[in-house]
């Protein structure tokens, strides 16, 4: 897969904001629609992290965190906003809704074409003047962050993958069996659309995308952090251990005691530690 070009949709939206263009950025959040390289529109929000900016500084002086949410998340969901607010203490933040989620266009492919959405968000962060970009993904977004870093090797300066699977088609836990029903069955996709506000594509993967564990060795020398809870109900600890083994000396594993799954389970203290790790590695 070649690196695509992200563009802006002519129409921008929604909340009161100041424009962000070129090498400068306003100190208030801005919102726009991006266009992924396959034409899907992606709802995205930029928070310049005004609390950490000094009057004399520019976006290049701080890293930007590009947050990739989990399946059924969206840019306006409270757990995604909480993550964004935590990272805004350490730098600027780009959040967005994957295709099929929230106000973004298209349908979810549950981790396949979503790599194009993340690429569009990273491209926007660069256009806003940020010289250092870190991607932080949760669950499905964690797998997308790993694949993005492997396929778009020069786009990121640090990668954090939280609660991600190591391999596809895993059905070893009850939550994952329910998720597979949601994705693969027509009645499940109806529940996804109306119950979880997530529009899911009906086609199977063809071809099957590069798996997370296959992607990890291709990320080096970009710094990589793998975070996983030892009480994760979706993916047991063999998943992060597989990813860490594939990363070798180029990766770092935090196995968090008592932590469950993804954004909901990430404590404020953990988000602060992730923010500090990014500043140290991408700073």
Buried (B, 14 or more C-beta within 10 A) or exposed (E): BEBBEBBBBEEEBEEEBEEBEEEEBBEBBBBBBBBBBEEBBBBBBBBBBEEBBEEEEEBEBBBBBBBBBBBBBBBBBEBBBBBBBBBBBBBBBBBBBBBBBBBBBBBBBBBBBBBBBBBBBBBBBBBBBBBBBBBBBBBBBBBBBBBBBBBBBEBBBBBBBBBBBBBBEBEEBEEBEBBBBBBEEEEBBEBBBEEBEBBBBEEEBEEEBBBBBBBBEBBBEBBBBBBBBEBBEBBBBEBBBBBBEBBEEBBBBBBBEEBBBBBBBBEEEBBBBBBEBBBEBBB
